[in-house]
Amino acid sequence: MMKCYDCMEEGKDTESAAVCILCGKGLCVDHSKELILSVSAGKPPHTKRMHNGLSKILCNYCLSNTIVDAFD
């Protein structure tokens, strides 16, 4: 099984539950962060925002270096 990269840096041995979509490192539940991207359908000017966003998993480092406000 893949181990959580961030836990290994802390000296822990934890199995990963997810993979960061940007850097690809394995993450446990405590170190993974969910980013919800809004999704729109249709052609302008008739676009509609979908009720449910698209869920993406990132590590703390990649999330802190991503412009989150651009996705709201």
KALINJO-V998243 format. One record per residue. RES is the residue in one letter. SS is DSSP state (hx for helix, st for strand, lp for the rest). OMEGA is omega in degrees with one decimal (999 if undefined). BURIAL is 1 if it has 16 or more other ideal C-beta (glycine too) atoms within 10 Angstrom, else 0. Layout:
# KALINJO-V998243
RES;SS;OMEGA;BURIAL  RES;SS;OMEGA;BURIAL
This chain:
# KALINJO-V998243
M;lp;176.2;0  M;lp;178.9;0  K;st;177.7;1  C;lp;-178.4;1  Y;hx;-178.9;1  D;hx;177.1;1  C;hx;179.0;1  M;hx;176.9;0  E;hx;178.7;0  E;lp;-179.9;0  G;lp;179.3;0  K;lp;178.5;0  D;lp;-176.1;0  T;lp;177.7;1  E;st;179.8;0  S;lp;178.3;1  A;lp;-177.1;0  A;st;176.9;1  V;st;177.7;1  C;lp;-177.1;1  I;lp;-179.3;0  L;lp;-175.5;0  C;lp;175.4;0  G;lp;-180.0;0  K;lp;178.0;1  G;st;-176.4;1  L;st;171.8;1  C;lp;-179.2;1  V;lp;-178.0;0  D;lp;-177.0;0  H;lp;179.1;1  S;st;178.9;1  K;st;-179.1;0  E;st;176.3;0  L;st;179.6;1  I;st;177.8;0  L;st;178.0;0  S;lp;-177.5;0  V;lp;177.2;0  S;st;179.0;0  A;st;178.6;0  G;lp;179.1;0  K;lp;178.3;0  P;lp;5.8;0  P;lp;-175.9;0  H;lp;178.0;0  T;lp;177.1;0  K;st;176.6;0  R;st;179.3;0  M;lp;-178.4;0  H;lp;-179.3;0  N;lp;177.5;0  G;lp;179.4;0  L;st;-175.5;0  S;st;177.1;0  K;st;-179.1;1  I;st;178.7;1  L;st;172.8;1  C;st;-179.5;1  N;hx;-178.4;0  Y;hx;-178.2;0  C;hx;178.7;1  L;hx;-179.3;1  S;hx;178.6;0  N;lp;177.7;0  T;lp;179.1;0  I;lp;-175.8;0  V;hx;-178.2;0  D;hx;-179.5;0  A;hx;-176.5;0  F;hx;-179.6;0  D;lp;999;0
